[in-house]
Amino acid sequence: MSLDRLVLWRHGETDYNAAGRLQGHLDSALTKTGHEQARRAAPAIARFAPDLAVSSDLSRARTTAAAFAEVSGASVRLDKRLRETHLGEWQGLSGPEVEHGWPGAMSTWRANPRWAPPGGESRVEVAERALEVVAELDHQQQGTVLLCAHGGLITGLTAKLLGLPPDLWPGLGGVGNCNWVELRRRSSSDHRWRLMAYNAGVLAEG
């Protein structure tokens, strides 16, 4: 028994996203725009017909996943291992505030996935805990699994599943609010993951 497709869906815009502040494990809420993004994207996500949906337990991901559940009628399991990167002392701060308190550290963090903010975790550590979820599901579930999570986790998990060395991880761009990544197994005999879509999304209305 094993998965053959993963869909990694980022939550909609939050009040912290709109204000340019770092969230990490802080439990921020979707903005009106974020709710609309989830509403528009949910039918596209439902067309993947996932056999199982799992969401981060943070409210921004849970609320986004609920839009999918409303369209599809599917239930959504929660798993705290799908939370965003814990940013330690940076959580709640803006980019300029981080730069003021830790000059140059933001650039180091972006360039080095092994580096962690003070009191936080590295992107490599985040990818490892997300990989635990995938590995468990791989032994329990067949078909397609939807993971509703966060931008940093999705990028790190994608890189990890593709077998990219951490030095190459910064080459992957970010994933926009309510956009998604699709990965498929290469074949029934070759279980390596293949990237089918990255930062895919639906067009804004109007």
N, C-alpha and C positions, 0 to 999 in steps of 0.2 A: 504494500500500500504506500503510495506517495503522491505528492502534489504534482500537477503538471503546469499550473499557472498561478502566479501571484499578482495581485493588483494592490499597489500601495498608494493610498489616497490621503492627501493632506487636508487638514481642516480649513474652514473658511476664515476670512479676515477677522481678527480680534481687535479689541480696543487697544491692546498693547502694540499689535502690528501697526495700527493706524497712527499711534503716537510715536512709533519708532523706538519702542522700549523692548528690552530682552525679557523673555518670559520664563524659559526653562520649565521648572515644575510649578510655577505660579499658576493659579487656576483662573485664567482670564476668560472673558465671555466674548461670544461672537458679536460683531457689530451688525447693524441692519444690512450692510453690504455683505457681510459674511453669511448671514442667513440666506440672502438672495443667491449668493454663489453656491451654497449647498443645495438649494432648491433647484437651480438650473443644472447642476452637475449630477444630481442623484439619478435621473433617468438614464444617463449615459453609463454610470456605474452599474445600475441595475441590469443593463444589457450584457454585462459580463456574466450574468447569472451565477454569482458565486455560490458554492456549496456551503460555505461558512463565512461569516463576517466577524471580525474581532476588532475591537477599538481600544485605544488608550483610555484610561479611566478619567483623564482630565476633561473638564466639561466642554472645552472647545472641540475636542475630537468626538466626544459622546453626542453633542448636539448635531454635529455634521453627520455622524453615522445614523442618527435618528431620521434625517431626511431620506437617506437610502432605505431605511426600514419602512418608512411610511409609503414609499413608492413600490417597494418590492414585497412587503408583507413578511420579510425575513426578520429573524431575531438577531441580536448583536451581542456577542460575548465581550466582556471587558477584561483587559490584562494590563496591569500597571507597568509591566516591562516594556510596553510600547510608548511610554512617556517620552517627552522631548529630553534632550541633554540637560542635566542638572548644571546650572551655570554658577552655582556657589554664590560668591559675594557680588557677582554681576547681575543677578536676577533683579528685575525691576528698573535697571539703569538704562539710560540712553547710550548710544555709541559715544557721543562727546563726553559723557560722564565717565565711561570706562576709560577713555583715552586720557582724561584728566587724572584719574586715580592710578592708572597702570599704563603709563606711556609706552606705546609700541606693542602692548600685549595683545590687542585685538588682531593686529596683523599677524602676529605669531600664531594665534589660535586658528585663524583662517588658513594659514599655510601649512600647519602641522597637526594632523588628526590625532597624534599621540599626546599632544599638549592639552592640559586641562586648566580652566580658569581656577583661581584660588577658591578652594572649598568645593569645587565642582568635579565633573567627570569629562574625560576626553571623548571625542567622537568614536575612537576605536572601542572604548568601553561601552558606549551606547550601542554600537553595531553588534557587539558580542551579546548583550542581553536581548536585543531584538532577534538575533540569530537563534537563541535558545527557543524562542516562541516558534519560529519557522521549523526548527529541527523536531520539536515535539509534534507539531501539526503534520509534519511529513510522515510520521509513524502512525498517525491517527486518522488522517483524512486523505481522500482522493479528490481529484478535480481541481477546481479553482477556489482560492481563498482570498478574501478581501481583508486588508489591514488598514484601518483608518487611524492615522497617526500624525506625525509632525515632520516639518521640513528637514531638520538636521538628522533625525533618525532615519527618515526615508533615504536620504542621500548616502548615509553611512552604510545602511543595510544593503542598498543596491550595490555599492562598491564591494562590500564583503561577499555578497552572493555571486558577483561576477569574477571574484578572485583577484581584484585589483590590489596591488601593493599600496599601503597607506600613502606613500609619496605621490601617487597618482590621484588620490581621492580629490584634491582641490581642483582637478580638471573637470569634475562634474559640476555643472551649474546648479543653482538652487531650483526648488520646486515651488511654483506659485500656489497661492491659496486656492484650495479645491481642485488643483491639478493632480495628476496621477502618473505613476510608473507602472508599466506592465512587463513582467518577466515570464518566460516560458522555458520549460525544460527542452533541451535540444532534441531528444528522441526518447523512446522507451528504453533504449539500451545505453544512452548517454545522458546522465542525469544532471549535467552541468546546466547552469542557467544561462539564458540568452535574453538580451535586452530587446524588447519589441517596441516600446514607446517610453519616452522620458519627458516629463513635464508637459504631458498632453492635457488638454482641457477643452471646454466648450466656449464658444464666443459669447461675449456679453450681449445682452439684449439691448436693442435701441441703438 
